[in-house]
Amino acid sequence: MKTFKTILIIILINYQNFVQTNRTAEETAGVPKGPCEDFYEYACSNYAQQNTDPNYSEITQQLDYELNKKLSAYLSTLFHNYIYSDNQTYRDKMGIYLESCNTERQRNLRKYFDELKPNSNLNWPLLYPKEEWLEQNKHFDYWSLLGEMQSYGVNDIIVTQQVIRNKNGTLSIWLAPVLAEDGGSLPNSNILKVLLMALGIQDTDVIIQQLNETDFKLQEIMENYADSTQSITITWEELTDYYPRLNLKSYIEKLLEHSNISLELSTITFETPEYFEQLNKIMWSAEELEHLCNYLMMKFLFYLAVDSTAEFTPLSCIKDLRHKFDLAVNYHIYRHFFYRKKANKFEQAVFEMEKYIKDVMLKYFNENHLNLSDQQLNYLQNKLGNIQINIGNLPNVRDSIVVQAFYQDIPNLEKFNYYKNHLLMLKHRFRKSLSYAQNQSHFIVSDNRMGGVSSPYYVPQQNMVIIPFGSLQLPLFQYTQGALEQLSLFGFVLAHELTHAFETTGLNYDHQGFLLPTSLNITAHANFSNALECMQQQEPTDEIDERIADLFAVRVVYRTYSEYYARKGDDDWSKKFFVILARFFCGKKNLKFIDHDSDAIRLQQIVMNFQPFADAFGCSEGAAMHPKTKCRLY
């Protein structure tokens, strides 16, 4: 699944901007290349001319944009002259959230801190600088505040947490230092200045220096233990004995507040316990605590600014609604756009494609290119056979009663308080993410960014591929398309997501989504390691799982069409296959993504490691798209 990396230069004003990499001199000069030299340029050079709409730059953006337009028209009609009830239903809350967004004209980030304070006796020192902050009889517990903040989903301040609900209802709580490269440090000074000015603070330089000093102190502690591989697991009752100066019980209670979870039998695992031991020794002065409070506030504000909408336009508010009310919006999309006959035709087309793609994947596993053991092959076969496909990310029971039950514990929203509504939805999202995953027939999204995506994705904890309704539209997929178009575009995306069950991360989960004690040593197999080394030597990547999924997916869907759909005498289908496949990667700019290489690199890695491409276009061995050594895993 494509996920964009955003540049937050003026985060309070601008919508997402995308990073553009420099073109080579040859590209800039406009010298055309053939498919064997640069297939991305050959297939995608006309994309900008053919797609002049400024609202999207590539296919997944276009899918989002088209769906947002349809939703905007539908919801405008639905909520026109709508009368909200005092006891708000999920539909009332959805409409009120949308209205609270549409009535805003300019972001006022200060309003978030009307809803959240350091504690009941303290104000935010940045917002009330003339107060003597920690005067007599006032106390600041930064762990309680941190737990409260993380209950809204932020997870990159001082510690990172993961909470897993076990089958018996207990929790396994995992705490670790947050690394700077994982977002653990402050945003840069330019962003901090914009955020501080948005709070009405003009003298920003001194505050930014104080924030950076606090950040440096925390990062220095972490760096002292960066190489540690230690961990300890303790019980709830042992928590205070291990870390008496860290109010971790309050932290966890605030984190899980109103979640109806018993903590007495839960366990807490500390990764790098030396880090927590060092934090336990620190005696913060009143001034340092004030600066630490400011640090927590600005980290939290940055998270909120990224998660909220920067522009209160109708389409921006629709997108924000999809991120916050994904289950409710998906239900309305299903009822209004896909109900009955149309839904049946899409499902029939998708499930037929899934059947043939899985058949071919199974053939590759059985051919055993990696020379795996029988036990390892049985694991692959069993897991493949149990991967579920969920179209629309809806529960098995698709009715309004289920949707109402999902949202019923959210307090009433307010028409003219977008900021309070946003916080309530964040807290609701986090609480719902604590559900026991294996009991769910749909994926309860834990990250708002995933709530409104339009391309399929794999959920390892449930061994399930989600196909959002946004995928079921052109230019990606339509049930009336021919088999070649379906397989070479949407089929490739589906095979890519299925393959995520069998890359270096997915192999750690069994067919039910439970973590395996080991991955049956498949990832440690010499042939597995050699395949990954081949990929890295050819084109280094930090996203090796995505590379694995790309290279296996093209092999699978090409063979699927060849064995189940190709007709004798149709010799041109191979070329058409690759040209259609390229549509998924074409864009107006060379965009960067959070969890993928650039589209140009992805497309070229796919074709240069697949012999049928060279055969289709008559590439000479040694050409850029036809190297002598080709990499494959399965």
C-alpha positions as MATLAB code, in Angstrom:
seq = 'MKTFKTILIIILINYQNFVQTNRTAEETAGVPKGPCEDFYEYACSNYAQQNTDPNYSEITQQLDYELNKKLSAYLSTLFHNYIYSDNQTYRDKMGIYLESCNTERQRNLRKYFDELKPNSNLNWPLLYPKEEWLEQNKHFDYWSLLGEMQSYGVNDIIVTQQVIRNKNGTLSIWLAPVLAEDGGSLPNSNILKVLLMALGIQDTDVIIQQLNETDFKLQEIMENYADSTQSITITWEELTDYYPRLNLKSYIEKLLEHSNISLELSTITFETPEYFEQLNKIMWSAEELEHLCNYLMMKFLFYLAVDSTAEFTPLSCIKDLRHKFDLAVNYHIYRHFFYRKKANKFEQAVFEMEKYIKDVMLKYFNENHLNLSDQQLNYLQNKLGNIQINIGNLPNVRDSIVVQAFYQDIPNLEKFNYYKNHLLMLKHRFRKSLSYAQNQSHFIVSDNRMGGVSSPYYVPQQNMVIIPFGSLQLPLFQYTQGALEQLSLFGFVLAHELTHAFETTGLNYDHQGFLLPTSLNITAHANFSNALECMQQQEPTDEIDERIADLFAVRVVYRTYSEYYARKGDDDWSKKFFVILARFFCGKKNLKFIDHDSDAIRLQQIVMNFQPFADAFGCSEGAAMHPKTKCRLY';
ca = [
       0.000    0.000    0.000;
       1.297    3.415   -0.933;
       1.629    5.884    1.935;
       2.983    9.350    1.274;
       5.712   11.149    3.222;
       4.535   14.706    3.949;
       6.682   17.809    4.265;
       5.440   19.960    7.148;
       7.030   23.269    6.208;
       4.071   25.459    7.143;
       2.023   22.819    8.834;
      -0.752   25.100   10.004;
      -1.646   26.470    6.596;
      -0.722   24.174    3.780;
      -2.104   20.801    2.847;
       0.234   17.892    2.186;
       3.160   18.717   -0.102;
       5.185   16.036   -1.734;
       8.942   15.796   -2.049;
      10.253   15.969   -5.613;
      13.578   14.430   -6.425;
      15.847   15.816   -9.099;
      15.575   14.401  -12.541;
      18.750   13.347  -14.303;
      20.150   15.664  -16.927;
      19.052   13.292  -19.653;
      15.475   13.211  -18.361;
      15.361   16.979  -18.048;
      16.535   17.341  -21.599;
      13.580   15.240  -22.667;
      15.594   12.601  -24.498;
      13.290    9.580  -24.834;
      14.505    6.165  -23.756;
      13.324    2.783  -24.913;
      11.633    0.242  -22.633;
      14.815   -1.775  -22.233;
      16.771    1.231  -20.956;
      14.210    2.964  -18.718;
      10.788    1.387  -18.599;
       9.432    3.974  -16.161;
      10.168    6.817  -18.568;
       8.909    4.786  -21.506;
       5.596    3.946  -19.820;
       5.006    7.020  -17.673;
       6.504   10.057  -19.429;
       3.096   11.223  -20.706;
       1.265   10.857  -17.388;
       1.258   14.576  -16.543;
      -0.078   15.522  -19.978;
      -2.816   12.902  -19.772;
      -3.765   13.762  -16.178;
      -3.982   17.544  -15.876;
      -6.241   17.650  -12.813;
      -4.208   19.374  -10.037;
      -6.019   17.428   -7.287;
      -3.953   14.278   -7.702;
      -0.472   13.237   -8.789;
      -0.768    9.451   -9.078;
      -3.313    6.656   -9.015;
      -4.025    6.255   -5.284;
      -4.464   10.012   -4.901;
      -6.877    9.903   -7.826;
      -8.868    7.099   -6.195;
      -9.105    9.146   -2.978;
     -10.107   12.279   -4.838;
     -12.834   10.587   -6.870;
     -14.286    8.879   -3.808;
     -14.171   12.099   -1.782;
     -16.156   13.901   -4.500;
     -18.831   11.203   -4.490;
     -19.007   11.230   -0.702;
     -19.227   14.997   -0.577;
     -22.273   15.030   -2.856;
     -23.922   12.154   -1.001;
     -23.340   13.509    2.519;
     -24.440   17.017    1.528;
     -27.795   15.518    0.596;
     -27.925   13.230    3.632;
     -27.333   16.020    6.153;
     -29.277   18.772    4.395;
     -31.844   20.016    6.929;
     -30.914   17.045    9.112;
     -32.299   17.198   12.658;
     -29.850   15.856   15.248;
     -31.171   13.973   18.257;
     -30.168   14.815   21.833;
     -29.006   11.238   22.357;
     -26.645   11.216   19.392;
     -26.583    8.176   17.133;
     -23.473    7.298   15.140;
     -25.001    9.135   12.162;
     -25.579   12.244   14.300;
     -21.958   12.143   15.456;
     -20.706   11.679   11.920;
     -22.748   14.657   10.704;
     -21.770   16.869   13.637;
     -18.071   16.059   13.189;
     -18.327   16.986    9.512;
     -20.236   20.181   10.331;
     -17.705   21.193   12.993;
     -14.978   20.866   10.351;
     -16.893   22.746    7.662;
     -17.677   25.668    9.984;
     -14.000   26.273   10.828;
     -12.227   28.904    8.755;
      -8.699   28.873   10.177;
      -6.940   26.521   12.553;
      -6.797   27.555   16.194;
      -4.503   24.986   17.767;
      -4.684   26.660   21.141;
      -8.217   25.289   21.551;
      -6.863   21.764   21.997;
      -5.449   22.827   25.354;
      -8.812   24.019   26.596;
      -9.672   20.297   26.709;
      -6.446   18.922   28.203;
      -4.314   20.298   31.062;
      -1.139   19.087   32.846;
      -3.407   18.201   35.794;
      -6.469   19.627   37.500;
      -4.367   22.195   39.440;
      -1.978   23.294   36.725;
      -2.216   25.347   33.551;
       0.148   25.087   30.594;
       3.209   27.211   31.413;
       3.582   28.264   27.769;
       0.041   29.632   27.694;
       0.142   31.250   31.147;
       3.762   32.434   31.439;
       3.103   34.962   34.203;
       1.918   32.335   36.660;
       4.370   30.884   39.149;
       3.976   27.424   37.772;
       4.965   24.983   40.543;
       4.075   27.103   43.547;
       3.471   25.604   46.978;
       1.104   22.608   47.142;
       1.256   22.089   43.366;
       2.791   18.991   41.854;
       3.515   17.894   38.301;
       3.615   14.180   37.460;
       4.857   13.952   33.894;
       4.074   10.218   33.680;
       0.374   10.823   34.340;
       0.323   13.500   31.626;
       2.234   11.245   29.257;
      -0.268    8.426   29.790;
      -3.137   10.837   29.115;
      -1.483   12.046   25.911;
      -0.764    8.543   24.666;
      -4.411    7.610   25.237;
      -5.046    9.848   22.203;
      -2.748    7.715   20.050;
       0.517    9.644   20.102;
       3.339    7.159   20.640;
       6.693    8.858   20.189;
       7.262   10.788   23.425;
       9.888    9.457   25.898;
       8.553    5.888   25.540;
       6.747    3.926   22.884;
       4.057    1.529   24.007;
       2.245   -1.438   22.547;
      -0.726   -2.984   24.306;
      -1.924   -6.432   23.239;
      -5.106   -7.934   24.604;
      -4.782  -11.659   25.273;
      -7.464  -14.261   24.744;
      -8.198  -14.421   28.495;
      -8.767  -10.663   28.673;
      -5.444   -9.772   30.289;
      -2.996   -7.394   28.677;
       0.596   -7.694   27.593;
       2.008   -4.175   27.815;
       5.296   -3.467   26.048;
       7.300   -0.312   26.819;
      10.516    0.770   25.120;
      12.582    3.934   24.628;
      11.512    5.858   21.570;
      14.342    6.269   19.096;
      15.109    9.589   17.424;
      14.845    8.018   13.960;
      11.354    6.780   14.840;
      10.103   10.290   15.595;
      11.384   10.383   19.151;
      13.041   13.772   18.848;
      11.470   17.189   18.345;
      10.454   18.491   14.906;
      12.882   21.004   13.472;
      13.088   24.595   14.698;
      11.131   26.017   11.750;
       8.152   23.811   12.534;
       8.433   24.544   16.261;
       8.417   28.263   15.523;
       5.259   27.958   13.406;
       3.549   25.907   16.109;
       4.520   28.338   18.884;
       3.340   31.316   16.866;
       0.044   29.525   16.263;
      -0.343   29.438   20.048;
       0.121   33.215   20.139;
       3.740   33.069   21.356;
       6.002   35.577   19.619;
       9.279   35.241   21.540;
      10.032   31.760   20.258;
      13.845   31.562   20.244;
      14.308   31.144   24.009;
      11.539   28.536   24.214;
      12.919   26.565   21.272;
      16.340   26.514   22.950;
      14.763   25.180   26.159;
      12.847   22.535   24.199;
      16.003   21.408   22.417;
      17.900   21.198   25.725;
      15.197   18.902   27.151;
      15.221   16.837   23.972;
      19.022   16.550   24.096;
      18.896   15.347   27.695;
      16.408   12.589   26.833;
      18.239   11.564   23.655;
      21.558   11.429   25.526;
      20.070    8.946   27.995;
      18.757    6.824   25.154;
      22.041    6.844   23.263;
      23.839    5.460   26.314;
      21.809    2.279   25.949;
      21.292    2.165   22.183;
      23.062   -1.184   21.870;
      21.194   -2.864   24.699;
      19.267   -6.034   23.921;
      18.019   -6.546   27.475;
      14.374   -6.847   28.479;
      12.464   -7.718   31.625;
       8.848   -8.715   32.190;
       7.165   -7.916   35.492;
       3.678   -7.995   36.965;
       1.403   -5.076   37.733;
       2.105   -5.424   41.455;
       5.893   -5.307   40.951;
       5.804   -2.034   39.017;
       6.299    0.339   41.941;
       9.074   -1.804   43.430;
      11.112   -1.667   40.224;
      10.660    2.046   39.472;
       9.520    3.892   42.633;
      10.116    7.405   41.228;
       8.376    6.769   37.920;
       4.627    6.853   38.380;
       4.134    4.097   35.829;
       0.937    2.820   37.420;
      -0.664    6.210   36.873;
       0.807    6.276   33.350;
      -0.816    2.959   32.450;
      -4.105    3.800   34.187;
      -4.330    7.068   32.258;
      -3.358    5.297   29.051;
      -6.136    2.719   29.447;
      -8.713    4.944   31.150;
     -12.343    3.846   30.635;
     -11.233    0.748   28.738;
     -12.882   -1.681   31.206;
      -9.716   -3.741   31.448;
      -8.435   -5.418   34.594;
      -4.725   -4.764   35.102;
      -4.012   -7.047   38.047;
      -3.125  -10.086   35.911;
      -1.469   -8.094   33.120;
       2.270   -8.089   32.509;
       4.595   -5.247   31.544;
       7.694   -5.862   29.446;
      10.461   -3.254   29.441;
      12.796   -3.224   26.471;
      16.144   -1.667   27.440;
      15.323   -1.543   31.168;
      18.540    0.400   31.792;
      16.875    3.397   30.118;
      14.016    3.300   32.606;
      16.431    2.765   35.482;
      18.280    5.931   34.462;
      15.009    7.895   34.196;
      14.158    6.593   37.671;
      17.321    8.198   39.089;
      16.751   11.688   37.704;
      15.712   14.342   40.174;
      14.080   17.063   38.082;
      14.217   20.629   39.368;
      11.080   22.776   39.240;
      12.485   24.636   36.226;
      13.361   21.392   34.434;
       9.862   20.045   35.067;
       8.396   23.195   33.565;
      10.546   22.751   30.474;
       9.619   19.070   30.341;
       5.925   20.017   30.465;
       6.524   22.382   27.526;
       8.326   19.571   25.698;
       5.401   17.165   26.138;
       2.971   19.869   25.062;
       4.820   20.640   21.815;
       5.301   16.993   20.906;
       1.587   16.425   21.436;
       0.673   19.554   19.471;
       2.805   18.425   16.529;
       0.981   15.090   16.523;
      -2.424   16.819   16.593;
      -1.443   19.248   13.836;
      -0.381   16.411   11.545;
      -3.484   14.354   12.321;
      -6.032   17.141   11.848;
      -6.960   18.838    8.610;
      -4.995   21.960    7.709;
      -7.630   23.290    5.314;
     -11.313   23.388    6.137;
     -12.498   22.979    2.559;
     -15.409   20.611    1.855;
     -13.181   17.913    0.335;
     -10.571   18.240    3.096;
     -13.306   17.786    5.691;
     -14.621   14.720    3.844;
     -11.129   13.225    3.901;
     -10.810   14.008    7.608;
     -14.196   12.378    8.228;
     -13.048    9.217    6.450;
      -9.973    9.089    8.694;
     -11.949    9.489   11.928;
     -15.232    7.662   11.135;
     -13.934    4.980    8.774;
     -16.363    2.232    9.850;
     -19.405    4.519    9.589;
     -18.282    5.975    6.258;
     -17.525    2.509    4.864;
     -21.008    1.388    5.845;
     -22.589    4.344    4.045;
     -20.433    3.758    0.961;
     -21.559    0.140    0.929;
     -25.239    1.006    1.327;
     -25.271    3.876   -1.148;
     -22.750    2.870   -3.823;
     -22.313   -0.921   -3.665;
     -25.441   -2.431   -2.179;
     -26.768   -5.742   -3.531;
     -26.321   -6.292   -7.261;
     -23.233   -4.138   -7.761;
     -21.578   -5.458   -4.594;
     -22.213   -9.026   -5.738;
     -20.542   -8.389   -9.092;
     -17.473   -6.797   -7.503;
     -17.207   -9.611   -4.962;
     -17.536  -12.264   -7.660;
     -14.755  -10.658   -9.724;
     -12.449  -10.175   -6.719;
     -12.928  -13.653   -5.283;
     -12.412  -15.340   -8.654;
      -9.173  -13.401   -9.046;
      -8.161  -14.297   -5.497;
      -8.762  -17.998   -6.162;
      -6.554  -18.104   -9.249;
      -3.820  -15.943   -7.699;
      -3.698  -18.180   -4.619;
      -3.581  -21.269   -6.842;
      -0.508  -19.912   -8.613;
       1.137  -18.839   -5.349;
       0.607  -22.376   -4.069;
       2.238  -23.768   -7.229;
       5.301  -21.623   -6.624;
       5.491  -22.747   -3.008;
       5.214  -26.398   -4.056;
       7.892  -25.945   -6.716;
      10.039  -24.952   -3.731;
      12.562  -22.597   -5.305;
      14.065  -22.025   -1.829;
      14.437  -25.753   -1.097;
      12.501  -25.476    2.168;
      11.688  -28.386    4.465;
       8.305  -30.135    4.442;
       7.411  -28.418    7.727;
       8.259  -25.014    6.318;
       6.258  -25.690    3.154;
       3.277  -26.826    5.202;
       3.396  -23.537    7.099;
       3.351  -21.531    3.842;
       0.531  -23.618    2.390;
      -1.596  -23.443    5.530;
      -1.141  -19.726    5.959;
      -1.937  -19.001    2.307;
      -5.117  -21.060    2.488;
      -6.300  -19.136    5.551;
      -5.734  -15.571    4.332;
      -9.083  -13.785    4.427;
     -10.191  -11.035    2.048;
     -12.374   -8.273    3.494;
     -13.936   -5.941    0.929;
     -14.736   -2.553    2.454;
     -13.323   -3.362    5.915;
     -16.787   -4.008    7.341;
     -17.784   -6.624    9.939;
     -19.427   -9.824    8.727;
     -22.753   -8.423    9.879;
     -23.259   -5.326    7.748;
     -26.012   -3.406    9.461;
     -26.498   -0.124   11.287;
     -26.915   -1.842   14.691;
     -23.296   -3.038   14.590;
     -22.073    0.390   13.493;
     -24.098    2.093   16.234;
     -22.622   -0.234   18.872;
     -19.109    0.620   17.696;
     -19.583    4.368   18.259;
     -22.038    4.414   21.150;
     -19.439    5.098   23.869;
     -18.313    8.401   22.298;
     -19.717   11.361   24.283;
     -21.922   13.792   22.389;
     -19.964   15.878   19.886;
     -20.330   19.644   19.477;
     -21.201   21.401   16.208;
     -18.801   24.280   16.782;
     -15.887   22.592   18.522;
     -13.810   20.711   15.971;
     -10.883   20.467   18.408;
     -12.807   18.749   21.188;
     -14.444   16.430   18.640;
     -11.039   15.549   17.201;
      -9.693   14.608   20.642;
     -12.756   12.493   21.427;
     -12.351   10.577   18.175;
      -8.643    9.999   18.838;
      -9.380    8.570   22.276;
     -12.146    6.372   20.864;
      -9.797    5.062   18.179;
      -7.166    4.097   20.727;
      -9.677    2.354   23.015;
     -11.098    0.337   20.127;
      -7.592   -0.689   19.074;
      -7.334   -2.608   22.370;
      -9.918   -5.143   21.194;
      -8.873   -8.768   20.877;
      -7.943   -8.807   17.186;
      -8.609  -12.490   16.520;
     -12.274  -12.054   17.498;
     -12.810   -9.363   14.853;
     -14.056  -10.045   11.342;
     -12.759   -6.650   10.200;
      -9.646   -4.636   11.031;
     -10.107   -2.017   13.744;
      -7.752    0.636   12.442;
      -5.314    1.876   15.085;
      -3.889    4.729   13.005;
      -6.101    7.477   11.585;
      -3.996    7.613    8.424;
      -5.225    4.109    7.573;
      -8.871    5.035    8.044;
      -9.226    6.753    4.698;
      -6.866    4.901    2.343;
      -8.080    3.617   -1.006;
      -5.530    0.926   -1.808;
      -5.493   -2.614   -0.351;
      -3.314   -3.553    2.626;
      -2.423   -6.645    4.649;
      -3.057   -7.038    8.400;
      -0.631   -9.655    9.808;
      -2.367   -9.897   13.220;
      -5.515  -11.175   11.472;
      -3.951  -12.735    8.356;
      -6.315  -10.632    6.301;
      -6.148   -8.410    3.237;
      -8.367   -5.326    3.366;
      -9.708   -4.052    0.036;
     -11.107   -0.553    0.661;
     -14.139    0.497   -1.356;
     -11.968    3.227   -2.877;
     -10.090    0.480   -4.759;
     -13.242   -0.601   -6.559;
     -13.262    2.182   -9.119;
     -11.356    3.190  -12.179;
      -8.567    3.707  -12.950;
      -7.670    0.764  -10.673;
     -10.492   -1.756  -10.991;
     -13.911   -2.334  -12.487;
     -15.691   -5.696  -12.667;
     -16.512   -5.110  -16.360;
     -12.821   -5.017  -17.334;
     -11.206   -7.862  -19.224;
      -9.007  -10.334  -17.386;
      -5.733   -8.834  -18.668;
      -6.563   -5.368  -17.358;
      -7.863   -6.732  -14.064;
      -4.875   -8.940  -13.354;
      -2.052   -6.678  -14.528;
      -3.260   -3.759  -12.395;
      -5.577   -4.614   -9.497;
      -4.472   -8.254   -9.551;
      -0.863   -7.163   -9.096;
      -1.850   -5.033   -6.077;
      -3.814   -7.941   -4.586;
      -0.930  -10.388   -5.114;
       1.463   -7.835   -3.599;
      -0.624   -7.636   -0.420;
      -1.031  -11.413   -0.209;
       2.754  -11.719   -0.444;
       3.122   -9.585    2.686;
       2.101  -12.711    4.600;
       5.359  -14.312    3.470;
       8.056  -11.615    3.739;
      10.414  -11.015    6.646;
       7.689   -9.482    8.842;
       4.673  -11.538    7.808;
       6.494  -14.831    8.370;
       6.509  -14.090   12.102;
       2.727  -14.609   12.290;
       0.806  -17.857   11.910;
      -2.336  -18.544    9.886;
      -4.534  -17.055   12.634;
      -2.430  -13.942   13.096;
      -0.697  -15.040   16.294;
       3.003  -14.367   16.729;
       5.135  -17.450   16.173;
       7.933  -18.279   18.617;
      10.095  -18.401   15.487;
       9.335  -18.024   11.795;
      10.180  -21.745   11.404;
      13.668  -20.513   10.508;
      12.517  -19.637    6.967;
      14.072  -16.176    7.168;
      17.316  -17.748    8.421;
      17.418  -20.228    5.524;
      20.542  -19.724    3.411;
      18.574  -19.454    0.165;
      16.220  -16.887    1.720;
      19.192  -14.805    2.885;
      20.879  -15.105   -0.507;
      17.764  -13.832   -2.277;
      17.601  -10.783   -0.004;
      21.306  -10.141   -0.505;
      20.783  -10.255   -4.274;
      18.046   -7.615   -4.021;
      20.162   -5.349   -1.832;
      23.212   -5.600   -4.054;
      21.172   -4.787   -7.123;
      19.427   -1.738   -5.606;
      19.779   -1.071   -1.844;
      16.498   -0.487   -0.039;
      15.247    0.063    3.505;
      11.939   -1.500    2.456;
      12.964   -5.049    1.609;
       9.504   -6.434    2.426;
       7.998   -4.201   -0.253;
      10.640   -5.355   -2.741;
       9.808   -8.986   -1.958;
       6.090   -8.318   -2.456;
       6.654   -6.523   -5.776;
       8.907   -9.183   -7.288;
       6.718  -12.118   -6.315;
       3.465  -10.376   -7.226;
       4.442   -9.738  -10.842;
       5.573  -13.335  -11.214;
       2.277  -14.604   -9.789;
      -0.157  -12.472  -11.790;
       1.735  -12.944  -15.059;
       1.564  -16.704  -14.642;
      -2.074  -16.478  -13.540;
      -3.056  -14.787  -16.791;
      -0.847  -17.092  -18.850;
      -2.309  -20.297  -17.384;
      -5.959  -19.357  -16.878;
      -6.839  -16.641  -19.379;
      -4.381  -16.325  -22.291;
      -5.683  -17.445  -25.674;
      -3.643  -19.157  -28.345;
      -2.461  -16.734  -30.989;
      -2.711  -13.696  -28.705;
       0.996  -12.922  -28.846;
       0.783   -9.255  -27.875;
      -0.640   -9.709  -24.391;
       2.776   -9.718  -22.702;
       3.588   -6.173  -23.789;
       0.099   -5.000  -22.845;
       0.493   -6.631  -19.435;
       3.573   -4.592  -18.536;
       2.248   -1.323  -19.955;
      -0.962   -1.689  -17.927;
       1.028   -2.704  -14.828;
       3.015    0.523  -15.122;
      -0.143    2.610  -14.595;
       0.018    1.852  -10.875;
       3.450    3.495  -10.668;
       3.079    6.483  -13.020;
       2.876    9.960  -11.544;
       3.297   13.637  -12.309;
       6.353   13.819  -10.093;
       8.786   11.372   -8.635;
       7.032   11.175   -5.257;
       8.484    9.853   -2.021;
       6.596    7.522    0.268;
       6.816    6.583    3.928;
       7.211    2.862    3.366;
       8.161    2.401   -0.279;
      10.959    3.190   -2.654;
      10.115    5.678   -5.389;
       7.683    4.461   -8.028;
      10.387    4.601  -10.690;
      12.689    2.325   -8.676;
       9.849   -0.061   -7.878;
       8.706   -0.448  -11.465;
      12.211   -0.886  -12.806;
      13.126   -3.438  -10.125;
      10.020   -5.411  -11.049;
      10.722   -5.640  -14.769;
      14.510   -6.010  -14.626;
      14.149   -9.097  -12.418;
      11.513  -10.784  -14.579;
      12.627  -12.564  -17.759;
       9.226  -12.348  -19.563;
       9.617   -8.557  -19.692;
      12.893   -8.836  -21.594;
      11.308  -11.425  -23.887;
       8.261   -9.241  -24.569;
      10.283   -6.153  -25.502;
      13.247   -7.926  -27.073;
      15.803   -6.550  -24.628;
      19.434   -7.525  -25.113;
      21.135   -9.082  -22.133;
      23.080   -6.406  -20.296;
      20.540   -3.677  -21.005;
      19.471   -1.687  -17.945;
      16.140   -3.503  -17.744;
      17.681   -6.909  -18.544;
      20.671   -7.571  -16.272;
      22.274  -10.980  -16.416;
      21.625  -11.629  -12.712;
      17.974  -11.569  -11.674;
      16.681  -11.768   -8.126;
      13.722  -13.745   -6.856;
      12.602  -15.166   -3.529;
       9.815  -17.683   -4.090;
];
